[in-house]
Amino acid sequence: MTDIRPYPLSNLHATSSSHHDALSDLLDDDTMYRITGLIDRETFPATGLPSGTWAGARMLEVGAGAGSVAQKMRYLVGDSGRVVALDLHPAIAPDGNLDVVQLDLLSDAPLPEGPFHLIHARLTLGHLPPRKAITARLIERLVPGGWLCLEDFRARRENIAVAGDGAEIIEEFQRTVGMKVFDAHGTDRGWAPGIHATLTGLGMTDVETKTFSSYWGGGNAGARFVTAIHAQTYDKVLAAGMDKARLDRVPEIMAQPATLIHGHEVFSVVAQRA
């Protein structure tokens, strides 16, 4: 399984820590709400775990980054459980009940054996063209009754309140980075709304989709996320034709207290293996 278009972001970039911190602040609470909520399902006992707890579970975090979700998973599973954090370039170290695996999902290398009671992937599969095949491989690593939680952005570009010509500049940046950088490297921005149908088609049961979104104000976690994306994609956006003077103003605009844009909507989909 190969692809010639490398993912345009990297954990090796100088701004990766600020990128991970911003995403953690933006999304971790909603992610953990979804994961912890699964234990209240009537079908949860099919996992083979005691009803009402993830204690003793084996979990796989795909695209773990700096490991903010994987670290929270460690406390859910306790000392008797195990968490595996998987990434192309992991920015987290193994510790106690946490294992770290370096793996390219676009390669033919086997996934960690498991089997797992829960597999979670956030903002990962939407960037990888063979996403449906990867999803099928992940499902194979679940125990019968195990859960898959996939979360991805559906990009939004509505700018609500940006001073002066800032709205036009932010809109141009988002349009360029989305269409001429991410799309050109294999991202499918229509993937998130289609996850539900994909999982149903792959035989998963109890499929449920929720969405989360927020407004990103000047200087907050959403603004820090946009600024980190700006830093990592700067050369590519410049090469795609955005004027340098306008591109250079993006961090300044995103730091302004008056700036307010509609953040990307997260599609959070959970499903159980039959």
N, C-alpha and C positions, 0 to 999 in steps of 0.2 A: 504494500500500500504506500504509494509515493505521491508527492506533489512538489512541483518545481517552484511554487510561490511561497516563500517563507512568511510566517506570521510577522507583521510589521512592528510588534512590540516585543520587548525582551526583558527578562528578569536580570540580565547582565547590564542593562542600561543604568547610567548614574542616577536617574530619577525613578527607578523602579520601586524603591522603598516608599517614596511619597505617593506613587500610584497605588501601591498595595494598601497603604494606610488610609487613603481616601476611599477606596472601595470597601475596606473593612468598616469604616465609619458609616458609609452609605447603606450597605447591604446586609451586614452580618446579623443584625437583629431580626430582619425579615426571614433570612435563611434559617436561623435557628428556631424561629417560630414555626416554620414549616416542618423541620426535622423533628422537633420535640412534639409537635402536634400529632404525628403519626401514631404515637403510642396510645392515643385515645380512640383509634379506629377499632371498630368491632372486628375487623379482619386482622388486626395486629398479631394475635396469638399464632397465626399461621407461620410467622417467622421462626417459631420455635423458642422464642424468648419469653420470659415471664411477662404477663400482661402489665402494662403501665410503666415499663422501664426499658432503657437501652443498656442497662448494666450487663456486661459480658458480651456485648455485640462486637462484631468485626465490621469496620467501616472503611470505605475507600473514598478518598477525596481526589478527584481528577482535576488537573490544572490548579494545583494547590497554591502556587505562588509563594508568598511569605508564610502561609500556613495559619492564617487567623481562624478559619473555619476548622481546620484539622485540630488546632489546639483546643477549641471548644468541644469538638467531638471527643477528645481524650477524657474530659470530665464526665461526659455522658456515659461512656462505656466503662469507666472505672478501671481499676487495676486488673480485673479479670477479662477485660476486653482488649481489642487491638485496633489501631487506626493506621492505615497506610496512606501517606501523602505522595501523590504522583505528579511529576511535572517534567517538562523538557529540560528546564534548568531550575531545579528546586532552590528556593531561597529560605529553606528551613532545615534544621538539623534533626537527626533521630534522637529520641529521648524517651526513656521509660517505655510506655506502651505505644509509642509512636515510631513507625518505620517510615523511611523515605526512599522512594524509588525514582530514579531518573530514567525516563522513557519517552521516546518520540511516538506519539499516537499515529503518525503517518507512516510509520515503519511496520514491518511484519513481526516485530518483537512481541512476544506474548505478554498479555496483561498479568499483573500479580494474580496468583492462583485463587486466593480466597478459600472457600466461597464467602461472600459478604452478606450481611444482613441489610446494609444500606450502602448505596453508591451515590455520591453527589458530584455534580459538575456544574460550575457556574461560569458564565461568560467564556466558555471554552469551545464547545462543539460548533457554535455558530461561525467560528473562524476556520473550521477544518472541512474542506469540501466533501470527504467521504463520511460525513457526519452520521448518516443513517447506518452505514456499516459499522462504524465505531459504537454507536448506540446498541446495535445488536450484539456486539462483542461484550459490552458492559453487562447487558442483561444475562448473558451466559454465565457471568461470574457471580450472580446473585443466588442465594439459597432459595429453594421454593418458598414462596411467601415473602421474600425479601423485597425491599423498596428501592426504587430509583427516583432521584430528585434531580431534575434538569432545570437550570435557570439561565435565561439569556435576555439581553436587551432587545427591545424594538426601538430603533432610533427615533427620537423626536427632535424637531428643530424649531418649535415655536418659541420665540423670544418675547417675554412679557414686558419687561421694563429695563431697557438698556439706554444709558444717556447718550445724547448726540448721535454720531454715526456708528456707535458701538454695536447696535443691533445688526446692521448691515455687515459689519466685519465678522461678528460671531457667526452669523448665518452663512457667510461665504466660507469661513474656516470649517464649519461643521459639514457643509455640503462637499467641500473639496476632500477633507479627510475621510468622509464616508464613501463617496463615489469613486474617488481617484486613488485612494490609498487602500482602505480596507476591502472594498469590493474588488479592486484589482488584484488583491492578494488572496481571494477566495472566500471572503466573508459573505454570508447569505443573511441579509437583514430581514428576509421573510421567514427565516427559520423559526424564530421564537413563537409566533402564532400557530405554526404548524407542528409544534412538538406534540401536542395532544393527539392529533391524528396519526402521527408517526408511531407513538407508543401503542395506540390502539391497534394499528396495523401490524405491529410486531407481537401482538398477542398479550400485551399487558392488561391487567384488570384494575378496577377501582381507580381509574385515571381521573385526576382532578387538577384543574388549572386555576390559579389565582394570579392577579396582577398587582404590582406595587409601583408607585411612582411618587415623586416629590418635586418640589421646585428647588432649583439650585441657586442660592443667593451668593452675592459677591463675597469671596473669601471663605465660604464654608466648604464642606467636604466635596460637594458636587463641583464647585469652582476649582478646588485643588485637583480633582480628577481631570477636568478639562485641561488645566494647565500642564499636568503630567503628560497627557496625550499629546499636547502641543509640543512639548520638549522632545518626546520620543519620535514624533513623525515630522519634525520641523523640515528636515532636508527633503523628504518625500513630498510634502505639501508645497514647498518652494519649487521643486522640480515640476510639480503638476500645474504650476502657473500662477499661484497666488502671489500678489505683490509683496515684496519683502517688508516694506514699511507698514503695510496693513497687517501682515502676519506677526510682526514683532509687537504689535499692540494687544494681541490676544490676552497674555497674562495680566497686563495692566487693566484691561476691561473687566476680566473675570474677578479681579480683586476689589473692584469698586463696590461700596456698600449698596448703591442703588441698582446694581445689576441683578436681574432675576430672570432665569430661563426655566422652561419646563424640562426637567430631567428625563432621561430615557426611561421608558416603561419596562419593568422587569416582568417577564412571564415566568412564573414558578409552577412547574408541573411535577406532580408526584404520581407514581404508578406502582402497582404490586405485581411481582412475577407470580404467575399461576402455579 
